[in-house]
Amino acid sequence: MNLPKPPPWVDKALCAQVGADEWFPEPEATSTATARAICARCEVRLDCLNYALANNEPYGVWGGFGVAERRRLRRSVA
């Protein structure tokens, strides 16, 4: 199976250095604070957020924004 090549900014993303559990917590998890703190220090945060918005990512924290926050962003731009 050929997987799509990740965008070039992924090489600089801090999340690539940490496990996925922080960005895709179980539904019963109460906090995404760790992921958001890492995102706040990431140099490609806006690229990540734009990617998630453009691809309508339905899960996880992208660019420091959770699912509901991205949904609100999409609505406010539409």
Secondary structure, DSSP 8 states (H G I E B T S, - for coil): -------GGGGG-GGGGS-GGGTS--TT----HHHHHHHHT-TTHHHHHHHHHHTT--SS-BTTB-HHHHHHHHHHH-
